[in-house]
Amino acid sequence: MNTVESDKRHGWHPFTQMADWCAPEHEPLVLVEGSGAFVRDSAGREYIDGNSSIWTNIHGHRHPRLDAALKAQIDRVAHTSFLGFTNPPAAQLAAELCALWPGGKLSRCFLTDDGSTAIEVALKMAAQFRQLVGQPRKQRLVAFGGAYHGDTMGAASLGGIPLFHDRFAAWQFPVTHIQSLEELSSIDAAEVSAVCIEPLIQGAAGMRLWPAGMLAALREWCDANDVLLIADEVMTGFGRTGTMFACEREGVVPDFVALAKGLTGGYLPLAATLTTERVFEAFLGGPDRTLYYGHSYCGNQLGCAVALENLAIFREECVLDSLAAKIAHLSSLLKEFENAHGIIATRQCGFVAGIDVKPSGPLTGARVCVAARKHGLLTRPIRDTVVLMPPYCITEEQLGTCARAIAKAVIEVCKNR
Ligand SMILES: *Cc1c(COP(=O)(O)O)cnc(C)c1O
């Protein structure tokens, strides 16, 4: 069986209606190679990786330093248990991640596998923390409408996207969903353990920006009401919004931060949940205070070695400085979309752009993205919002190619209606 045959017969893809996927007329792209901002398919066609391989890639594919770090680690060992043992890259990564946050306030790092598990640990830590410090009434979680925090049950309980989350309502943790900060005043904070937010921008909601100052105001409310703040920086972390972390933009340090997607530069599944010494200290004592949580691949050495190299690239190659010019260039390209045919609105937060296309028949956004492939761009929409968030190594010229591909694709899709 070739790749497509065995995939269609035995595979099951995330967030995918498999009847459509397996239909004879559907020809899935088989991606076989990548280099810098490009990926290549099995027919030898090249595309710009316009959504950074689902928001994970940072410095481009096959970055020489990340490749070398992975190879060097594999010559030592790939994985050893973090349960009962430690290892050099995991211990160093914990220290370096904590050091990226001001004032030494986030001092503890729990390593897992992906964004969902990074959130899941924060929820378990928050729940047990309240029991340990004698606040058993404080168990409710607060999350926002439109939120996406992952697909494991706890993380999904926080989710505020009806199509994804409503059918699992019966299995949900006690979560109150609010649309805006104003609604906090109607909540009994004496019952609230933690609030979870995607800082600055909600990704899966369609690249929706929060009003400026909102995050800082939420931090203030949490402080005033003894509520823990969980910042989900799974998408925004590692420079995506222009600063290393989105929280920096409003001078906020959360009580928990979840990091994943870009942590290994988009190479390997690895995640981190950072928290404060205050939370950590509550768990010290006898076995009844232990955090009973873990995964087989916690502290994976390959992932940690690549993550360390990712951080070294940020430090030594002045990534954020050179990204600033590209963010400005992206703004000017989005400006040109203002009067473009079939485009209703654009939004930008750092190196993330959402481009709303005018609905023109079913699945307009998806059809625009398929049409854009012919013009050399690979990306995925969120409903009718086309996402553009390429690896940071993309050149201004290649960014222009992305914008032209979207503009042409929109015209083609609207014209055919
Ligand atoms: C992708 C994402 C997650 C889930 O991460 P996974 O690695 O897919 O489990 C959680 N939160 C945000 C904001 C995300 O973008």
The ligand as a MOL file (V3000), in Angstrom:
LIG
                    3D

  0  0  0     0  0            999 V3000
M  V30 BEGIN CTAB
M  V30 COUNTS 15 15 0 0 0
M  V30 BEGIN ATOM
M  V30 1 C -2.7220 24.3320 20.4900 0
M  V30 2 C -3.1430 24.9480 21.7530 0
M  V30 3 C -3.3570 24.1720 22.9010 0
M  V30 4 C -3.2510 22.6720 22.9030 0
M  V30 5 O -1.9470 22.2510 22.6320 0
M  V30 6 P -1.7060 20.7720 22.0640 0
M  V30 7 O -0.2300 20.6660 21.9790 0
M  V30 8 O -2.3740 20.7520 20.7120 0
M  V30 9 O -2.3250 19.8230 23.0090 0
M  V30 10 C -3.6890 24.8140 24.0740 0
M  V30 11 N -3.8110 26.1460 24.1150 0
M  V30 12 C -3.6140 26.9320 23.0360 0
M  V30 13 C -3.7420 28.4070 23.1690 0
M  V30 14 C -3.2880 26.3550 21.8110 0
M  V30 15 O -3.1200 27.1240 20.7330 0
M  V30 END ATOM
M  V30 BEGIN BOND
M  V30 1 1 1 2
M  V30 2 1 2 3
M  V30 3 2 2 14
M  V30 4 1 3 4
M  V30 5 2 3 10
M  V30 6 1 4 5
M  V30 7 1 5 6
M  V30 8 2 6 7
M  V30 9 1 6 8
M  V30 10 1 6 9
M  V30 11 1 10 11
M  V30 12 2 11 12
M  V30 13 1 12 13
M  V30 14 1 12 14
M  V30 15 1 14 15
M  V30 END BOND
M  V30 END CTAB
M  END
